[in-house]
Amino acid sequence: MAPTNQQLRDINIRPLYELLLYYGVTNDKLYNKSENIITLKNGKRIYGRSAESFERIRGLTIYESFIDEAALCSKEAIDVVKGRMLTTKGRLNLITTPKGKNN
């Protein structure tokens, strides 16, 4: 998750996809750019979501999450992510910034 959809695409999903493509764990047919979903060759999926539309996270089962610029995301958005990891005992990774009020 990133604070905005543009940050998600430009800073997180696109570079991640290029790295996964380089290492051969995904391919062009497994990348849904419009939905920000990268499917790996083993069938696992990486979902990219923005804090602007965090409601789209509800219903997902999450095993691990990375929240970039967490200080710029709402507490409610982070709480939704945490709630989606309760049954999996997942791991939450918060990457923060000196900007924002939620540090």
C-alpha positions as CSV (number, residue, x, y, z in Angstrom):
1,M,0.0,0.0,0.0
2,A,1.1,3.6,-0.7
3,P,-0.7,6.9,0.1
4,T,-1.8,7.5,-3.5
5,N,-2.4,5.4,-6.6
6,Q,0.3,7.3,-8.5
7,Q,2.9,6.6,-5.9
8,L,1.8,3.0,-5.8
9,R,2.3,2.6,-9.5
10,D,5.5,4.7,-10.0
11,I,7.4,3.9,-6.8
12,N,6.3,0.5,-5.8
13,I,4.5,-1.8,-8.3
14,R,6.3,-1.0,-11.5
15,P,9.9,-1.3,-10.1
16,L,8.8,-4.5,-8.2
17,Y,7.4,-6.0,-11.4
18,E,10.6,-5.2,-13.3
19,L,12.7,-6.9,-10.6
20,L,10.4,-10.0,-10.5
21,L,10.5,-10.1,-14.3
22,Y,14.3,-9.9,-14.3
23,Y,14.5,-12.9,-11.9
24,G,12.0,-14.9,-14.0
25,V,9.3,-15.3,-11.3
26,T,6.6,-13.6,-13.3
27,N,6.0,-12.7,-17.0
28,D,4.1,-10.1,-19.1
29,K,0.9,-12.2,-19.1
30,L,0.8,-12.4,-15.3
31,Y,0.8,-8.6,-14.7
32,N,-2.6,-6.8,-14.5
33,K,-1.5,-3.2,-14.8
34,S,-5.0,-1.7,-14.5
35,E,-5.6,-3.6,-11.2
36,N,-2.0,-3.4,-9.9
37,I,-1.9,-7.2,-9.4
38,I,1.3,-9.2,-10.1
39,T,0.8,-13.0,-10.3
40,L,3.9,-15.1,-9.7
41,K,4.5,-18.3,-11.6
42,N,3.7,-20.3,-8.5
43,G,0.2,-18.8,-8.4
44,K,0.7,-16.4,-5.5
45,R,-0.5,-12.8,-6.0
46,I,0.9,-9.4,-5.1
47,Y,-1.8,-6.8,-4.8
48,G,-1.0,-3.1,-4.9
49,R,-3.5,-0.8,-3.2
50,S,-3.5,2.8,-2.4
51,A,-4.6,4.3,1.0
52,E,-6.9,6.5,-1.0
53,S,-9.1,3.4,-1.8
54,F,-8.3,1.2,1.1
55,E,-11.8,-0.3,1.0
56,R,-10.6,-2.4,-1.8
57,I,-8.4,-4.3,0.7
58,R,-11.4,-5.7,2.6
59,G,-12.1,-9.3,1.7
60,L,-8.4,-10.1,0.9
61,T,-6.5,-12.7,2.9
62,I,-3.1,-11.1,3.5
63,Y,0.1,-13.0,4.6
64,E,2.5,-10.0,4.5
65,S,2.0,-6.4,3.8
66,F,4.3,-3.4,3.1
67,I,2.9,0.1,3.7
68,D,5.1,2.7,2.1
69,E,5.0,6.3,3.5
70,A,2.9,5.0,6.3
71,A,2.9,8.4,8.1
72,L,0.9,9.7,5.1
73,C,-1.7,7.0,5.3
74,S,-4.7,7.2,7.5
75,K,-4.9,5.1,10.7
76,E,-8.1,3.6,9.3
77,A,-6.4,2.4,6.2
78,I,-3.6,0.7,8.3
79,D,-6.2,-0.8,10.6
80,V,-8.0,-2.4,7.6
81,V,-4.7,-4.0,6.5
82,K,-4.0,-5.3,10.0
83,G,-7.4,-6.8,10.2
84,R,-6.9,-8.7,6.9
85,M,-3.9,-10.4,8.5
86,L,-5.5,-11.6,11.7
87,T,-6.3,-15.1,10.5
88,T,-2.9,-15.6,8.8
89,K,-0.8,-14.1,11.7
90,G,0.8,-12.1,8.9
91,R,3.7,-9.6,9.1
92,L,3.1,-5.9,8.8
93,N,6.0,-3.8,7.4
94,L,5.7,-0.1,7.8
95,I,8.1,2.2,5.9
96,T,7.7,5.7,7.1
97,T,8.8,9.2,6.3
98,P,9.8,12.3,8.3
99,K,6.8,14.0,6.7
100,G,3.3,13.6,8.0
101,K,1.7,13.6,11.4
102,N,1.4,9.9,12.2
103,N,5.0,9.1,12.8
